Amino acid sequence: MTTVKKTKNAFTLIELVVAISIVTMVLAFTSVIFKLSIDSYRTAAANAEIVQKLQAITQQLNADFRGQRWKPAGHIQLYTNPPAYTIRADTILFFANGDFQSINQYDSSSDKKTVAGNIAAILYAQNEQPNPISGSPKEKILLRRQTILT
């Protein structure tokens, strides 16, 4: 009589080690690609936000300078008490034509008033403001102030 030996189909230890090392390499490459794609997405989102802010600033500057009144050589002074503006070398102050309105900023008791006019003095300057995260040192930010002449 012949004896038939039953063999079990199984993986050898070397085959398992090779398979695990291949899976580990694939996962390592996948994680590197995933990290690069996340970094590029964050960079693209930051660039889009910067472009959006730049477009808003450009639109505001175009709207301001569109109605500007150019005066030949002369000196313009605004006299208020206390002085509203200190004109420095890094400051732009000009008058512009247009439809200007305040946005309910004058509060008298419960009703808010809106001031409207056709001429405004527009000021662009640098303003020092404490860093909101650390509190100091002060950093310069762009300030835009509009005074409606009524």
C-alpha positions in Angstrom: 0.0 0.0 0.0 1.1 3.4 -0.8 0.8 6.1 1.7 -0.4 9.5 0.5 1.1 12.3 2.4 -1.3 15.2 2.8 0.4 18.6 2.4 -1.0 21.8 3.7 -0.8 24.9 1.6 0.8 27.6 3.7 3.2 30.5 3.4 6.8 30.1 4.5 8.4 32.4 7.0 10.5 34.0 4.2 7.5 34.7 2.1 5.7 36.5 5.0 8.8 38.6 5.7 9.1 39.6 2.1 5.3 40.4 1.8 5.4 42.5 5.0 8.5 44.5 3.8 6.8 45.2 0.5 3.6 46.4 2.2 5.7 48.6 4.6 7.6 50.2 1.6 4.3 50.9 -0.2 2.8 52.5 2.9 6.0 54.6 3.4 5.8 55.9 -0.2 2.0 56.5 0.2 2.5 58.5 3.4 5.2 60.7 1.8 2.9 61.4 -1.2 0.0 62.1 1.1 2.1 64.6 3.2 3.3 66.4 0.0 -0.3 66.7 -1.3 -1.5 68.1 2.1 1.4 70.6 2.1 0.7 71.7 -1.5 -3.0 72.1 -0.6 -2.2 74.3 2.3 0.1 76.4 0.2 -2.5 76.8 -2.5 -5.2 77.8 0.1 -2.8 80.4 1.6 -2.0 81.8 -1.8 -5.7 82.0 -2.7 -6.4 83.9 0.5 -3.5 86.3 -0.2 -4.8 86.9 -3.7 -8.3 87.5 -2.4 -7.1 90.0 0.1 -4.9 91.7 -2.5 -7.9 92.0 -4.9 -10.0 93.6 -2.1 -7.3 96.1 -1.4 -6.8 96.8 -5.1 -10.5 97.4 -5.6 -10.7 99.7 -2.6 -7.7 101.7 -3.9 -9.2 101.9 -7.4 -12.5 103.1 -5.9 -10.7 105.7 -3.8 -8.4 107.1 -6.5 -11.2 107.0 -9.2 -12.9 110.0 -7.6 -9.7 111.8 -6.5 -9.6 115.6 -6.8 -6.2 116.7 -8.0 -5.2 120.2 -7.0 -2.3 122.0 -8.5 0.6 123.0 -6.2 -0.8 124.0 -2.9 -1.1 122.9 0.7 -4.1 121.2 2.2 -4.7 121.3 5.9 -7.6 119.9 7.9 -8.1 121.8 11.1 -10.0 120.0 13.8 -9.9 120.1 17.5 -8.2 117.9 18.5 -6.1 117.4 15.3 -7.4 114.4 13.4 -4.4 113.8 11.2 -0.7 114.0 11.6 0.8 114.0 8.1 4.0 112.1 7.8 6.2 111.0 4.9 4.6 107.6 4.8 1.1 109.0 4.7 -1.2 109.6 1.8 -4.1 112.0 2.3 -6.4 113.1 -0.6 -9.9 114.2 -1.3 -12.2 112.1 -3.5 -15.7 112.5 -5.1 -18.2 109.7 -4.7 -21.1 108.5 -2.7 -19.7 108.0 0.8 -21.6 106.7 3.8 -20.8 105.7 7.3 -22.0 102.4 8.5 -24.2 103.1 11.5 -21.3 104.1 13.6 -22.7 107.1 15.4 -24.8 105.8 18.2 -27.1 108.1 20.0 -29.2 106.2 22.6 -30.9 103.4 20.7 -31.0 104.6 17.1 -27.9 104.6 14.9 -27.3 107.4 12.5 -25.7 107.1 9.0 -23.7 110.1 7.7 -23.6 110.5 3.9 -21.7 112.9 1.6 -20.2 113.4 -1.8 -16.7 114.4 -0.8 -14.4 112.5 1.6 -10.9 113.0 2.9 -9.2 109.6 2.6 -6.1 108.8 4.6 -3.7 105.8 4.1 -1.0 105.5 6.8 0.8 103.1 9.0 -0.5 102.5 12.4 1.3 100.8 15.2 -0.7 98.0 17.0 0.5 95.5 19.5 0.9 92.0 18.2 -2.3 90.2 19.2 -0.5 86.9 19.9 2.4 88.1 22.1 1.2 91.6 23.0 4.6 93.1 22.0 6.5 94.3 20.2 4.3 96.6 18.2 3.9 95.9 14.5 2.8 98.3 11.8 -0.4 97.7 9.9 -2.0 99.6 7.0 -4.7 102.1 8.2 -7.4 103.5 6.0 -9.5 106.3 7.5 -12.2 108.2 5.7 -13.7 111.5 6.8 -16.9 112.4 5.1 -17.3 116.1 4.4 -20.9 117.2 4.7 
